[in-house]
Amino acid sequence: MPVLAVAVAAIGAATGAYTRHELIEPVARAAACMESPGPWWCLLRDAIRIAAQNFVLAGIATIAALASLLYKGRAAVIALMAAMFLGGAGLYLYSTSLSAVAVILALLRAASIDRT
């Protein structure tokens, strides 16, 4: 289970890196969103940016990691995978400290799932 959890975190990190470097940070994308009838993806860009900077993604990842510690069975695995994906994405999307806590908690739970 820990190997699968790390793979899910890596997929989340790759998704976060792509989102950050292709959608959020390019100056041309920001300039396109400054115009009054902006492209359709400007709302998505702003929502991701605001959620990441206000620790929404990392907070959900931490809550999911804590939920995986409290539950057993399928619910624990689903919460664990959600925590790893969102935590991995949060490591690239401006929420590094809280995302790191979520990933560590989820990794501890992933190691304990194998033993039960």
ABEGO torsion letter per residue (X at the ends): XAAAAAAAAAAAAAAAAAAAAAAAABAAAAAAAABABBBAAAAAAAAAAAAAAAGAAAAAAAAAAAAAAABBEAAAAAAAAAAAAAAAAAAABGBAAAAAAAAAAAAAAAAAAAAX
